[in-house]
Amino acid sequence: MPRLSPHPLAPVIVSPPGYGDAKPTTAPGELTRLAADPDGGVRSRVAADPACPPPLLARLATDHTPLVRRRVATNPSTSVAVLRALARDRDATVRAQVGAHPATPADALRRLAHDRAREVRRRVADNPRAPGETLVRLDTGQYAPHLESGVAGDGVAAPDTPAPITSDPRREIRMRAARGATGPPEVLVRLAGDPARQVRAAVATNRAVPPEVAAQLAADASAEVREGLALNPITPPELLERLARDWRTRVRRGAAANDTISPHLAARLARDWSHTVRAQVAASPATPAELLVRLARDRNPQVLLALIRNADTPDAALDEMARHLRGFRAHLLPLSGRGASKATGRVRQALEQRRPRPTAR
């Protein structure tokens, strides 16, 4: 039995040895004994122990305390059969843990993808092993917001209500599905037409987005969506070139931050009218060395600071910047006014920290 506090009025159960350690040290026989403890907290710690045998976890999966069943659903040693049974648990928090478990079978994930509890659907959307078809099935049916808890009025789990993730009324669920979908192309095709720009932007950043969907998103009315596609390393070069000419600065800046950008496209963005775009080119590890030397002659302090902070900036670029730094304040005066001296000081200080002057002996 667990040790009790000596105070007769305040009994406190002390956790048995082994719990909370990085490596479980509790013997299986001791776990079996503790699993019968009347205290639910002790049983829940047994259910969470990775050393707990699968037969004992199967027994604890039927425990009357939801916390114990929830711990079973998070245990890496829980069997597939137990996870499949817990997917029908009456408690939504238990079903949510099953939806997040990496060993949950595909049929259980399909069922949980249509759960009425938002947290359950969110966990399934985050599970990388969720089958792609779970996101596109059951496109008809009504969502019952009064069953959000996943429990009917009589305390019994309500029957399945079709609520596909791609048609989920919660924008957050659809966004998570758009970021993590790797299944059939129909999933991303459907989410690419979502009315919420945040969902379409999540599709644009997905590395599994098909080329035809990428072409559709490149013409999206939202700059947030086009920026997400510009940042995506799998964006085709012809679309990236189109996005580098976008009228919105944030989209061109996203293209400049793409590691797959071609040298000629980077050279064009290095001449962009916006200093934030040029600064992004200066900070990118994909920018060629000769282009970094050219940017060392830029008059904007943010561009120069980005060059100094770029670990790939060659010494030739830093030497070029040092030569032009003497006239830097005069160049900045028409643009920065009284802040020119402060900007010059920041650049000088950063350059000194990057390349400290040798001390005279």
BAPA-553204 format. One record per residue (C-alpha): residue number from 1; x, y, z. Coordinates in steps of 0.1 Angstrom, whole numbers, plus 5000, padded with zeros to 4 digits. Layout:
<nodes>
{num NUM c1 X c2 Y c3 Z} .
...
</nodes>
This chain:
<nodes>
{num 1 c1 5000 c2 5000 c3 5000} .
{num 2 c1 5012 c2 5036 c3 4994} .
{num 3 c1 5027 c2 5054 c3 5024} .
{num 4 c1 5003 c2 5077 c3 5042} .
{num 5 c1 5011 c2 5110 c3 5060} .
{num 6 c1 5014 c2 5105 c3 5098} .
{num 7 c1 4989 c2 5133 c3 5104} .
{num 8 c1 4956 c2 5116 c3 5112} .
{num 9 c1 4935 c2 5145 c3 5099} .
{num 10 c1 4952 c2 5151 c3 5066} .
{num 11 c1 4961 c2 5118 c3 5049} .
{num 12 c1 4982 c2 5124 c3 5018} .
{num 13 c1 4991 c2 5096 c3 4994} .
{num 14 c1 5028 c2 5097 c3 4986} .
{num 15 c1 5036 c2 5086 c3 4951} .
{num 16 c1 5054 c2 5052 c3 4950} .
{num 17 c1 5090 c2 5051 c3 4938} .
{num 18 c1 5095 c2 5052 c3 4901} .
{num 19 c1 5068 c2 5076 c3 4891} .
{num 20 c1 5079 c2 5108 c3 4874} .
{num 21 c1 5113 c2 5094 c3 4865} .
{num 22 c1 5126 c2 5096 c3 4830} .
{num 23 c1 5128 c2 5058 c3 4830} .
{num 24 c1 5101 c2 5037 c3 4847} .
{num 25 c1 5115 c2 5016 c3 4875} .
{num 26 c1 5083 c2 5002 c3 4890} .
{num 27 c1 5081 c2 4964 c3 4887} .
{num 28 c1 5051 c2 4949 c3 4868} .
{num 29 c1 5040 c2 4931 c3 4900} .
{num 30 c1 5040 c2 4963 c3 4919} .
{num 31 c1 5020 c2 4980 c3 4891} .
{num 32 c1 4994 c2 4952 c3 4892} .
{num 33 c1 4990 c2 4958 c3 4929} .
{num 34 c1 4988 c2 4995 c3 4926} .
{num 35 c1 4962 c2 4992 c3 4898} .
{num 36 c1 4938 c2 4980 c3 4924} .
{num 37 c1 4943 c2 5010 c3 4947} .
{num 38 c1 4910 c2 5027 c3 4956} .
{num 39 c1 4926 c2 5061 c3 4949} .
{num 40 c1 4921 c2 5072 c3 4913} .
{num 41 c1 4953 c2 5092 c3 4913} .
{num 42 c1 4974 c2 5062 c3 4920} .
{num 43 c1 4956 c2 5042 c3 4893} .
{num 44 c1 4961 c2 5070 c3 4868} .
{num 45 c1 4998 c2 5070 c3 4875} .
{num 46 c1 4999 c2 5033 c3 4868} .
{num 47 c1 4980 c2 5038 c3 4836} .
{num 48 c1 5005 c2 5064 c3 4824} .
{num 49 c1 5036 c2 5042 c3 4832} .
{num 50 c1 5052 c2 5030 c3 4800} .
{num 51 c1 5062 c2 4998 c3 4818} .
{num 52 c1 5025 c2 4989 c3 4825} .
{num 53 c1 5017 c2 4956 c3 4807} .
{num 54 c1 4991 c2 4957 c3 4779} .
{num 55 c1 4967 c2 4933 c3 4797} .
{num 56 c1 4967 c2 4956 c3 4828} .
{num 57 c1 4962 c2 4987 c3 4805} .
{num 58 c1 4932 c2 4969 c3 4789} .
{num 59 c1 4917 c2 4965 c3 4824} .
{num 60 c1 4924 c2 5001 c3 4833} .
{num 61 c1 4907 c2 5012 c3 4801} .
{num 62 c1 4874 c2 5002 c3 4816} .
{num 63 c1 4880 c2 5022 c3 4849} .
{num 64 c1 4852 c2 5043 c3 4861} .
{num 65 c1 4875 c2 5073 c3 4865} .
{num 66 c1 4879 c2 5094 c3 4833} .
{num 67 c1 4914 c2 5104 c3 4842} .
{num 68 c1 4926 c2 5068 c3 4844} .
{num 69 c1 4911 c2 5060 c3 4809} .
{num 70 c1 4927 c2 5092 c3 4796} .
{num 71 c1 4961 c2 5081 c3 4808} .
{num 72 c1 4956 c2 5048 c3 4791} .
{num 73 c1 4949 c2 5066 c3 4759} .
{num 74 c1 4982 c2 5084 c3 4761} .
{num 75 c1 5003 c2 5054 c3 4771} .
{num 76 c1 5027 c2 5043 c3 4743} .
{num 77 c1 5022 c2 5007 c3 4754} .
{num 78 c1 4984 c2 5007 c3 4748} .
{num 79 c1 4973 c2 4981 c3 4723} .
{num 80 c1 4955 c2 4989 c3 4691} .
{num 81 c1 4924 c2 4970 c3 4703} .
{num 82 c1 4922 c2 4991 c3 4735} .
{num 83 c1 4926 c2 5024 c3 4715} .
{num 84 c1 4898 c2 5013 c3 4692} .
{num 85 c1 4876 c2 5007 c3 4722} .
{num 86 c1 4885 c2 5040 c3 4738} .
{num 87 c1 4876 c2 5058 c3 4705} .
{num 88 c1 4840 c2 5052 c3 4716} .
{num 89 c1 4845 c2 5064 c3 4751} .
{num 90 c1 4817 c2 5085 c3 4766} .
{num 91 c1 4842 c2 5112 c3 4777} .
{num 92 c1 4854 c2 5136 c3 4750} .
{num 93 c1 4888 c2 5141 c3 4766} .
{num 94 c1 4895 c2 5104 c3 4764} .
{num 95 c1 4885 c2 5104 c3 4727} .
{num 96 c1 4907 c2 5134 c3 4721} .
{num 97 c1 4938 c2 5116 c3 4735} .
{num 98 c1 4930 c2 5086 c3 4712} .
{num 99 c1 4928 c2 5109 c3 4682} .
{num 100 c1 4963 c2 5121 c3 4690} .
{num 101 c1 4979 c2 5087 c3 4697} .
{num 102 c1 5003 c2 5077 c3 4670} .
{num 103 c1 4991 c2 5040 c3 4671} .
{num 104 c1 4954 c2 5047 c3 4667} .
{num 105 c1 4942 c2 5026 c3 4638} .
{num 106 c1 4928 c2 5042 c3 4607} .
{num 107 c1 4892 c2 5031 c3 4612} .
{num 108 c1 4892 c2 5047 c3 4647} .
{num 109 c1 4906 c2 5080 c3 4633} .
{num 110 c1 4879 c2 5080 c3 4606} .
{num 111 c1 4853 c2 5078 c3 4633} .
{num 112 c1 4869 c2 5105 c3 4655} .
{num 113 c1 4872 c2 5128 c3 4625} .
{num 114 c1 4834 c2 5132 c3 4626} .
{num 115 c1 4832 c2 5136 c3 4664} .
{num 116 c1 4811 c2 5164 c3 4677} .
{num 117 c1 4837 c2 5176 c3 4701} .
{num 118 c1 4859 c2 5202 c3 4686} .
{num 119 c1 4890 c2 5191 c3 4705} .
{num 120 c1 4887 c2 5156 c3 4692} .
{num 121 c1 4885 c2 5167 c3 4656} .
{num 122 c1 4915 c2 5191 c3 4662} .
{num 123 c1 4936 c2 5162 c3 4676} .
{num 124 c1 4927 c2 5141 c3 4646} .
{num 125 c1 4936 c2 5169 c3 4622} .
{num 126 c1 4970 c2 5172 c3 4640} .
{num 127 c1 4977 c2 5134 c3 4638} .
{num 128 c1 5002 c2 5128 c3 4610} .
{num 129 c1 4989 c2 5092 c3 4606} .
{num 130 c1 4953 c2 5103 c3 4600} .
{num 131 c1 4942 c2 5089 c3 4566} .
{num 132 c1 4935 c2 5115 c3 4540} .
{num 133 c1 4901 c2 5102 c3 4532} .
{num 134 c1 4889 c2 5111 c3 4567} .
{num 135 c1 4891 c2 5147 c3 4556} .
{num 136 c1 4868 c2 5143 c3 4525} .
{num 137 c1 4842 c2 5118 c3 4536} .
{num 138 c1 4807 c2 5124 c3 4547} .
{num 139 c1 4803 c2 5158 c3 4530} .
{num 140 c1 4766 c2 5158 c3 4538} .
{num 141 c1 4748 c2 5160 c3 4572} .
{num 142 c1 4742 c2 5186 c3 4598} .
{num 143 c1 4766 c2 5197 c3 4626} .
{num 144 c1 4749 c2 5196 c3 4660} .
{num 145 c1 4764 c2 5224 c3 4681} .
{num 146 c1 4744 c2 5214 c3 4711} .
{num 147 c1 4764 c2 5181 c3 4710} .
{num 148 c1 4797 c2 5199 c3 4712} .
{num 149 c1 4807 c2 5180 c3 4743} .
{num 150 c1 4802 c2 5147 c3 4724} .
{num 151 c1 4778 c2 5134 c3 4751} .
{num 152 c1 4741 c2 5132 c3 4747} .
{num 153 c1 4717 c2 5143 c3 4774} .
{num 154 c1 4714 c2 5109 c3 4790} .
{num 155 c1 4751 c2 5107 c3 4796} .
{num 156 c1 4757 c2 5082 c3 4768} .
{num 157 c1 4779 c2 5089 c3 4738} .
{num 158 c1 4758 c2 5102 c3 4710} .
{num 159 c1 4757 c2 5085 c3 4677} .
{num 160 c1 4780 c2 5096 c3 4648} .
{num 161 c1 4770 c2 5129 c3 4633} .
{num 162 c1 4787 c2 5137 c3 4600} .
{num 163 c1 4810 c2 5167 c3 4605} .
{num 164 c1 4839 c2 5164 c3 4580} .
{num 165 c1 4870 c2 5183 c3 4588} .
{num 166 c1 4871 c2 5200 c3 4555} .
{num 167 c1 4836 c2 5213 c3 4561} .
{num 168 c1 4840 c2 5219 c3 4598} .
{num 169 c1 4824 c2 5251 c3 4611} .
{num 170 c1 4855 c2 5259 c3 4632} .
{num 171 c1 4881 c2 5277 c3 4612} .
{num 172 c1 4909 c2 5265 c3 4634} .
{num 173 c1 4901 c2 5229 c3 4626} .
{num 174 c1 4901 c2 5235 c3 4589} .
{num 175 c1 4934 c2 5254 c3 4592} .
{num 176 c1 4951 c2 5225 c3 4610} .
{num 177 c1 4938 c2 5201 c3 4584} .
{num 178 c1 4952 c2 5224 c3 4556} .
{num 179 c1 4986 c2 5226 c3 4572} .
{num 180 c1 4990 c2 5189 c3 4578} .
{num 181 c1 4971 c2 5172 c3 4549} .
{num 182 c1 4992 c2 5148 c3 4530} .
{num 183 c1 4966 c2 5125 c3 4516} .
{num 184 c1 4946 c2 5126 c3 4484} .
{num 185 c1 4948 c2 5159 c3 4464} .
{num 186 c1 4910 c2 5163 c3 4468} .
{num 187 c1 4916 c2 5174 c3 4504} .
{num 188 c1 4938 c2 5204 c3 4495} .
{num 189 c1 4917 c2 5212 c3 4464} .
{num 190 c1 4886 c2 5215 c3 4486} .
{num 191 c1 4905 c2 5235 c3 4513} .
{num 192 c1 4920 c2 5258 c3 4487} .
{num 193 c1 4885 c2 5271 c3 4480} .
{num 194 c1 4877 c2 5278 c3 4516} .
{num 195 c1 4860 c2 5311 c3 4523} .
{num 196 c1 4885 c2 5319 c3 4551} .
{num 197 c1 4918 c2 5334 c3 4538} .
{num 198 c1 4936 c2 5319 c3 4568} .
{num 199 c1 4926 c2 5284 c3 4557} .
{num 200 c1 4937 c2 5291 c3 4521} .
{num 201 c1 4970 c2 5305 c3 4534} .
{num 202 c1 4976 c2 5273 c3 4553} .
{num 203 c1 4971 c2 5253 c3 4521} .
{num 204 c1 4996 c2 5276 c3 4504} .
{num 205 c1 5023 c2 5267 c3 4529} .
{num 206 c1 5016 c2 5230 c3 4527} .
{num 207 c1 5045 c2 5212 c3 4509} .
{num 208 c1 5021 c2 5187 c3 4495} .
{num 209 c1 5001 c2 5212 c3 4475} .
{num 210 c1 4995 c2 5201 c3 4439} .
{num 211 c1 5008 c2 5224 c3 4411} .
{num 212 c1 4972 c2 5232 c3 4399} .
{num 213 c1 4962 c2 5243 c3 4434} .
{num 214 c1 4994 c2 5264 c3 4437} .
{num 215 c1 4985 c2 5281 c3 4404} .
{num 216 c1 4951 c2 5289 c3 4418} .
{num 217 c1 4965 c2 5303 c3 4450} .
{num 218 c1 4990 c2 5324 c3 4432} .
{num 219 c1 4960 c2 5344 c3 4419} .
{num 220 c1 4942 c2 5346 c3 4452} .
{num 221 c1 4928 c2 5380 c3 4462} .
{num 222 c1 4944 c2 5378 c3 4496} .
{num 223 c1 4980 c2 5389 c3 4500} .
{num 224 c1 4984 c2 5365 c3 4530} .
{num 225 c1 4977 c2 5336 c3 4507} .
{num 226 c1 5001 c2 5347 c3 4480} .
{num 227 c1 5028 c2 5353 c3 4507} .
{num 228 c1 5023 c2 5318 c3 4520} .
{num 229 c1 5028 c2 5304 c3 4485} .
{num 230 c1 5059 c2 5326 c3 4480} .
{num 231 c1 5075 c2 5312 c3 4511} .
{num 232 c1 5067 c2 5276 c3 4501} .
{num 233 c1 5099 c2 5259 c3 4489} .
{num 234 c1 5080 c2 5236 c3 4465} .
{num 235 c1 5064 c2 5265 c3 4446} .
{num 236 c1 5072 c2 5261 c3 4409} .
{num 237 c1 5098 c2 5286 c3 4396} .
{num 238 c1 5074 c2 5302 c3 4371} .
{num 239 c1 5049 c2 5309 c3 4400} .
{num 240 c1 5077 c2 5322 c3 4422} .
{num 241 c1 5088 c2 5346 c3 4394} .
{num 242 c1 5052 c2 5358 c3 4392} .
{num 243 c1 5050 c2 5363 c3 4429} .
{num 244 c1 5083 c2 5383 c3 4429} .
{num 245 c1 5065 c2 5409 c3 4408} .
{num 246 c1 5035 c2 5411 c3 4431} .
{num 247 c1 5023 c2 5446 c3 4439} .
{num 248 c1 5022 c2 5438 c3 4476} .
{num 249 c1 5055 c2 5442 c3 4494} .
{num 250 c1 5049 c2 5413 c3 4518} .
{num 251 c1 5045 c2 5389 c3 4489} .
{num 252 c1 5077 c2 5400 c3 4472} .
{num 253 c1 5094 c2 5398 c3 4506} .
{num 254 c1 5081 c2 5362 c3 4509} .
{num 255 c1 5096 c2 5353 c3 4475} .
{num 256 c1 5130 c2 5368 c3 4486} .
{num 257 c1 5129 c2 5346 c3 4517} .
{num 258 c1 5124 c2 5314 c3 4496} .
{num 259 c1 5155 c2 5293 c3 4497} .
{num 260 c1 5149 c2 5280 c3 4462} .
{num 261 c1 5149 c2 5314 c3 4446} .
{num 262 c1 5170 c2 5316 c3 4414} .
{num 263 c1 5200 c2 5340 c3 4413} .
{num 264 c1 5185 c2 5362 c3 4386} .
{num 265 c1 5153 c2 5366 c3 4406} .
{num 266 c1 5173 c2 5374 c3 4437} .
{num 267 c1 5192 c2 5400 c3 4417} .
{num 268 c1 5160 c2 5417 c3 4406} .
{num 269 c1 5146 c2 5417 c3 4442} .
{num 270 c1 5179 c2 5432 c3 4453} .
{num 271 c1 5169 c2 5463 c3 4433} .
{num 272 c1 5133 c2 5464 c3 4448} .
{num 273 c1 5120 c2 5498 c3 4458} .
{num 274 c1 5112 c2 5485 c3 4493} .
{num 275 c1 5141 c2 5483 c3 4516} .
{num 276 c1 5124 c2 5454 c3 4535} .
{num 277 c1 5125 c2 5433 c3 4504} .
{num 278 c1 5162 c2 5442 c3 4498} .
{num 279 c1 5169 c2 5435 c3 4535} .
{num 280 c1 5153 c2 5400 c3 4531} .
{num 281 c1 5176 c2 5393 c3 4501} .
{num 282 c1 5206 c2 5404 c3 4521} .
{num 283 c1 5196 c2 5381 c3 4550} .
{num 284 c1 5189 c2 5350 c3 4528} .
{num 285 c1 5214 c2 5322 c3 4527} .
{num 286 c1 5205 c2 5315 c3 4491} .
{num 287 c1 5218 c2 5349 c3 4479} .
{num 288 c1 5250 c2 5347 c3 4458} .
{num 289 c1 5281 c2 5362 c3 4472} .
{num 290 c1 5285 c2 5387 c3 4444} .
{num 291 c1 5250 c2 5400 c3 4450} .
{num 292 c1 5258 c2 5404 c3 4487} .
{num 293 c1 5288 c2 5426 c3 4477} .
{num 294 c1 5265 c2 5447 c3 4456} .
{num 295 c1 5241 c2 5451 c3 4485} .
{num 296 c1 5269 c2 5464 c3 4507} .
{num 297 c1 5266 c2 5497 c3 4488} .
{num 298 c1 5229 c2 5500 c3 4498} .
{num 299 c1 5220 c2 5533 c3 4516} .
{num 300 c1 5194 c2 5518 c3 4539} .
{num 301 c1 5206 c2 5508 c3 4574} .
{num 302 c1 5182 c2 5479 c3 4576} .
{num 303 c1 5197 c2 5463 c3 4545} .
{num 304 c1 5233 c2 5468 c3 4558} .
{num 305 c1 5224 c2 5454 c3 4592} .
{num 306 c1 5209 c2 5423 c3 4575} .
{num 307 c1 5241 c2 5419 c3 4556} .
{num 308 c1 5262 c2 5421 c3 4587} .
{num 309 c1 5240 c2 5396 c3 4605} .
{num 310 c1 5241 c2 5371 c3 4576} .
{num 311 c1 5267 c2 5345 c3 4584} .
{num 312 c1 5273 c2 5338 c3 4547} .
{num 313 c1 5282 c2 5374 c3 4539} .
{num 314 c1 5318 c2 5373 c3 4525} .
{num 315 c1 5346 c2 5395 c3 4538} .
{num 316 c1 5346 c2 5413 c3 4504} .
{num 317 c1 5311 c2 5426 c3 4511} .
{num 318 c1 5321 c2 5437 c3 4546} .
{num 319 c1 5351 c2 5455 c3 4532} .
{num 320 c1 5330 c2 5472 c3 4506} .
{num 321 c1 5306 c2 5483 c3 4534} .
{num 322 c1 5334 c2 5497 c3 4555} .
{num 323 c1 5347 c2 5517 c3 4526} .
{num 324 c1 5313 c2 5533 c3 4520} .
{num 325 c1 5305 c2 5538 c3 4556} .
{num 326 c1 5325 c2 5570 c3 4558} .
{num 327 c1 5300 c2 5587 c3 4535} .
{num 328 c1 5270 c2 5568 c3 4549} .
{num 329 c1 5257 c2 5596 c3 4570} .
{num 330 c1 5256 c2 5620 c3 4540} .
{num 331 c1 5237 c2 5595 c3 4520} .
{num 332 c1 5212 c2 5590 c3 4548} .
{num 333 c1 5205 c2 5626 c3 4556} .
{num 334 c1 5179 c2 5632 c3 4528} .
{num 335 c1 5161 c2 5600 c3 4538} .
{num 336 c1 5164 c2 5598 c3 4575} .
{num 337 c1 5167 c2 5633 c3 4588} .
{num 338 c1 5178 c2 5635 c3 4624} .
{num 339 c1 5178 c2 5597 c3 4628} .
{num 340 c1 5207 c2 5594 c3 4603} .
{num 341 c1 5234 c2 5596 c3 4629} .
{num 342 c1 5217 c2 5570 c3 4651} .
{num 343 c1 5213 c2 5546 c3 4621} .
{num 344 c1 5250 c2 5551 c3 4612} .
{num 345 c1 5260 c2 5544 c3 4647} .
{num 346 c1 5240 c2 5511 c3 4648} .
{num 347 c1 5256 c2 5500 c3 4615} .
{num 348 c1 5291 c2 5509 c3 4627} .
{num 349 c1 5286 c2 5491 c3 4660} .
{num 350 c1 5273 c2 5460 c3 4643} .
{num 351 c1 5302 c2 5460 c3 4618} .
{num 352 c1 5327 c2 5464 c3 4647} .
{num 353 c1 5312 c2 5434 c3 4665} .
{num 354 c1 5313 c2 5413 c3 4633} .
{num 355 c1 5348 c2 5424 c3 4624} .
{num 356 c1 5366 c2 5438 c3 4655} .
{num 357 c1 5396 c2 5459 c3 4648} .
{num 358 c1 5430 c2 5444 c3 4657} .
{num 359 c1 5444 c2 5459 c3 4689} .
{num 360 c1 5477 c2 5477 c3 4686} .
{num 361 c1 5506 c2 5463 c3 4706} .
</nodes>
